[in-house]
Amino acid sequence: MNDSDAASVKPKWKAALFDWSGTLVDDLNVVWATNDSTLMSFGLRHQELETFKARFFLPWQEFYASYGLGSPQALEEVDRRFWRTYHTLSSRIKPFRQTRTALKELKAHGFKVAVVTQTKRGPLAEQIRRFGLGRLIDAAVGAEDAEELKPSPKPIQAALQKLKVRPEEAVFTGDMAEDVLSGKRAGVTVVSLMWKGSYHTEERVRKHSPDFVAHSLKEVVNMLLQGGPVNPDTR
């Protein structure tokens, strides 16, 4: 599709919702290191990156409960230790090279854009400011902005409410199995972005049947502008 063709096509959807971690920002190594430090502070063993990716799931409370840290007191301490370490490492987090271009193109075509993440509101807002993305994001839903975390539909529903769009008018793009589950439960179209920064493998995510699978943000944007790929990938 050339520029003139793109300008003449009216997008099928009105809103583009994105996960943050592993989708718009490259933070996998920071979150892995933070998680590893947190678990080791409770006497658990060091985990390699691939082990972390294989075991990690949402919501984070259930993930830590799987290590025997599920009591309210333990989870409160996990939360404190995790974010203390995260803050010391967060300067290493960067947006992916395609992020700004992708968001600018979507905004230029009239899309409303939102971020839906389990990252806390404060760090999320700081990163959006630091990366200069504030004018490209219409709404942000952080960990405190919904009653439940993914895979619940509530974070996505909160974003839809902020954008004032219906589920059938929105597409949610994420890199984890819980992103697929959350999106489907919220009634939006789901795109799984499988690339170098993804937290979950493509095999793991495909088991939950996303509507489409993409391997770059550029591909996601093309899908949104064209109303889906020429050959929808729902295998």
C-alpha positions in Angstrom: 0.0 0.0 0.0 1.5 3.4 -1.0 0.9 6.7 0.8 -2.0 7.8 -1.5 -3.7 4.4 -1.1 -3.3 4.5 2.7 -4.8 8.0 2.8 -7.9 6.9 0.9 -8.6 3.8 3.1 -10.9 4.4 6.1 -9.6 2.2 9.0 -11.9 -0.5 10.2 -11.1 0.3 13.8 -11.0 3.6 15.8 -8.7 2.7 18.7 -5.3 1.0 19.1 -4.6 -0.3 22.5 -1.1 -1.6 23.4 0.6 -3.5 26.2 3.7 -1.6 27.4 6.3 -4.1 28.4 7.7 -6.1 25.5 5.4 -4.4 23.1 6.2 -0.7 23.0 9.2 -0.7 25.4 12.2 -3.0 25.6 12.2 -3.8 29.3 12.5 -7.6 29.4 16.0 -7.7 30.8 15.2 -5.1 33.5 12.0 -7.0 34.6 13.9 -10.3 34.6 16.8 -8.9 36.7 14.3 -7.2 39.1 12.3 -10.4 39.5 15.5 -12.5 40.0 16.7 -10.1 42.6 13.4 -10.2 44.4 13.1 -13.9 44.4 16.7 -14.3 45.6 16.1 -11.9 48.4 13.6 -14.5 49.7 16.2 -17.2 49.6 15.2 -18.6 46.2 17.7 -19.6 43.4 18.9 -17.4 40.5 16.9 -17.9 37.3 18.2 -17.6 33.8 16.3 -15.4 31.4 14.8 -18.3 29.5 13.6 -19.9 32.7 11.9 -16.7 33.7 10.2 -16.4 30.3 8.9 -19.9 30.5 7.5 -19.5 34.1 6.3 -15.9 34.1 2.6 -15.2 34.0 0.0 -12.7 35.2 -1.3 -11.6 37.5 1.9 -11.1 39.3 0.4 -12.1 42.7 -0.3 -15.6 41.4 3.1 -15.8 39.8 4.8 -15.1 43.2 2.4 -17.4 45.0 3.7 -20.2 42.8 7.0 -19.7 44.6 5.4 -19.9 48.0 5.0 -16.2 48.4 1.3 -15.9 48.3 0.3 -14.6 51.7 -0.8 -11.0 52.0 2.2 -10.2 54.1 4.6 -11.8 51.6 3.0 -10.2 48.6 3.2 -6.8 50.3 6.9 -7.3 50.8 7.4 -8.7 47.3 5.8 -5.6 45.9 8.0 -3.3 48.0 11.3 -5.1 47.1 10.4 -5.5 43.4 9.7 -1.8 42.8 12.7 -0.7 44.9 15.0 -2.7 42.6 13.0 -1.7 39.5 13.6 2.0 40.2 17.3 1.4 40.3 17.3 -0.3 36.9 14.6 1.5 35.1 16.9 4.0 33.3 17.9 1.0 31.1 14.4 0.7 29.7 14.1 2.1 26.2 11.3 2.3 23.6 11.7 -0.1 20.7 13.0 1.6 17.5 9.7 1.3 15.8 7.5 2.6 18.6 7.5 6.3 17.9 7.0 5.9 14.2 4.1 3.4 14.7 2.3 5.6 17.1 2.8 8.7 15.0 1.3 6.9 12.0 -1.7 5.7 13.9 -2.4 9.2 15.2 -2.0 10.6 11.7 -4.7 8.3 10.6 -7.1 9.4 13.3 -6.6 6.5 15.8 -7.1 6.9 19.5 -4.2 5.3 21.3 -4.0 3.8 24.8 -1.5 1.8 26.8 -2.8 -1.0 29.1 -0.2 -2.5 31.5 0.5 -3.9 34.9 3.3 -1.3 35.3 2.5 1.0 38.1 1.1 4.4 37.3 4.1 6.4 38.5 6.8 4.5 36.6 4.6 4.4 33.5 4.0 8.1 33.5 7.7 8.8 34.0 8.7 6.5 31.1 6.1 8.1 28.8 7.5 11.5 29.6 11.1 10.4 29.3 10.5 8.8 25.9 8.6 11.9 24.7 5.4 9.8 23.8 2.9 11.8 25.8 1.3 13.5 22.7 1.0 10.1 21.0 -0.9 8.4 23.8 -4.5 9.4 24.6 -5.0 7.2 27.7 -2.8 5.0 30.0 -4.1 2.3 32.3 -1.6 1.3 34.9 -1.7 -1.3 37.7 -3.8 1.0 40.0 -6.3 2.0 37.3 -8.4 -1.1 37.2 -9.9 -3.4 39.8 -8.0 -6.4 38.4 -4.9 -7.1 36.3 -4.7 -9.1 33.1 -5.9 -11.7 32.2 -9.0 -10.0 33.5 -10.8 -7.9 30.9 -11.1 -5.0 33.3 -7.9 -3.1 32.4 -8.9 -3.1 28.7 -12.4 -2.1 29.6 -11.0 0.8 31.6 -9.0 1.9 28.5 -12.1 1.6 26.3 -14.0 3.8 28.7 -11.3 6.4 28.8 -11.2 6.5 25.0 -15.0 6.4 24.7 -15.0 3.6 22.1 -16.8 0.2 21.9 -15.0 -3.1 22.1 -15.7 -3.8 18.4 -14.0 -0.5 17.5 -10.7 -1.4 19.2 -7.6 -3.6 18.7 -5.3 -4.7 21.5 -1.7 -5.6 20.8 0.4 -7.5 23.3 3.2 -10.1 23.7 1.9 -12.5 26.3 -0.7 -15.2 26.6 -2.5 -13.1 29.2 -2.8 -10.2 26.7 -4.8 -12.6 24.4 -7.0 -13.7 27.2 -7.7 -10.2 28.5 -8.5 -8.9 25.0 -10.8 -11.7 24.1 -12.7 -11.4 27.4 -13.1 -7.7 26.7 -14.4 -8.3 23.2 -11.7 -6.5 21.3 -9.7 -7.8 18.3 -6.4 -9.2 19.6 -3.0 -9.0 17.9 0.0 -10.9 19.3 3.3 -9.2 18.7 6.0 -11.8 18.6 9.5 -10.4 18.3 12.8 -10.0 20.1 11.4 -8.3 23.2 8.4 -10.6 23.8 8.0 -12.1 27.2 6.2 -15.2 25.9 7.1 -17.5 23.0 4.9 -17.6 19.9 4.1 -21.2 20.5 2.8 -20.4 24.0 0.7 -17.4 22.8 -0.8 -19.2 19.8 -2.4 -21.7 22.1 -4.9 -19.0 23.1 -5.8 -18.2 19.5 -5.1 -14.5 18.9 -7.0 -13.0 16.0 -3.7 -12.0 14.3 0.0 -12.6 14.9 2.5 -9.9 13.9 6.3 -9.8 14.0 6.9 -6.1 14.1 5.1 -2.9 15.0 5.2 -1.9 11.4 3.2 -5.0 10.6 0.7 -4.2 13.3 0.2 -0.7 11.9 -0.3 -2.0 8.4 -2.9 -4.5 9.8 -4.8 -1.6 11.6 -4.8 0.6 8.5 -5.9 -2.2 6.1 -8.5 -3.7 8.4 -6.4 -6.8 8.9 -3.7 -8.7 6.9 -4.4 -10.0 3.5 -4.1 -13.5 4.9 -5.3 -13.4 8.5 -2.9 -15.4 10.7 -5.1 -17.3 13.1 -3.3 -20.6 13.1 
